[in-house]
């Protein structure tokens, strides 16, 4: 049985030339969504050109994780900062599609593709 901490989400933040990349891994559920919400809110500040949220290492995306992403998206829109999600796995794409959030988010397959949009 995996250790309880193995299921938690972790976020690595990289910033360069006004572009912030959040690399998320693990599971985004009610107990771990703040692990994304806090750095995402911190990244969305005046002067940032864009924010990329890399979800390719996320194994589970629950409603609390989706809520953190929607909140971030609204904040980004209010600041005029593009927010791009990177997702390629079913664990992330399926919840986004099932909730109709493909109309809200810009989703691409690779970080390189997201960075190329800047």
N, C-alpha and C positions, 0 to 999 in steps of 0.2 A: 504494500500500500504506500502511495507517495506521501511525502511529508506534507502537512497542511500548507506550509509556506510555498510549496511548489505550484499551487494553483493560483496564487496571487499574481496580479499584473505588475509589471515593472515598466518604467519609461525612461529611456535615455534621450537626453536633449542635446542636439547639436545646432549651433547657430553660426552662420557665415554670410556676410554681405546682406544682412537684413532678412535672410531666409532662415526660418526655424524648422528643423526636422525633429519630430517626436517619434522615436522608434519604440513601439509598444509590443510587449510579449506577455504571454500567459493568458489568463481568463479575465474578461471584463464583466463582472456581475455586481450585484448589490454590495458585496463586501469589498470590492476592489475598484469600483468605478472612479473613486476619488483619486486613485493613483494616476488616472488620466486627466480628470477634471482640473486638478490643481495646476499641473504644468501647462495644460492647454490654456487656462485662464491667464497664467503668467506670461505665456508666449504672445498672447494677443494684446499688444500694446502699440501705442502710436509710434510710428517709425519702422515697424516691421513691414517688409514688402510682401511676404506670404508665409503661410504655415502649411507644412506637409505632415500628415499623420500617417505613419507607416504601420499598418495593421497586419502585415504579412506573417508575423509570428504570433498572432492572437489565435488561441485554440477555441475560445468560446466568446461570443458577444451577446450578452443579455440585454434586457430592457434598460437597466441602469447605465450600461455602457453606451447604448444608443442615445439615451438622454444626455449623457455627458457630451457626446458628439454633436447633437442637435443644439445644445446650449452654446457650445463653442462656435458652431456654424452661425448662429444668430449674432453672437458677439462679433465675429469676424465680419459679417455683413454690415453691421453697424459701424465698424471702423473702416470699411472699404478695403479689407485685407482678404485676398483670396485664400481659401482653405481647401486643400486637396487631400483626399483620402487615398491611400495606396492599399489595395486589397486584391488578393487573387484566390484565396481559399474559400471553400463553401461555408466554413464556420463563421465567416464575416459577411460574405456576399449574400448568403441566404437571408439572414435577419434584415439586412438593408433592403433587399428586394421585397421580402414579405410584408414589410411595413410601409412600402411605397416611398421610402426615403431616397430612392435613386433620383427622384425629382428635386430633392433638397441638396444632396451632396454631389460634388464632382469626384468621381471614383476612377482611378487609373490603375494599371497593373504593376507598375514599377516605380521606385523612387526616382530613377533617371527620367522617366516620362513626366513625373510630377515636377521635377526641377526644370525640365525643358519648357514648361508652361510659363515660367517667370520671365 
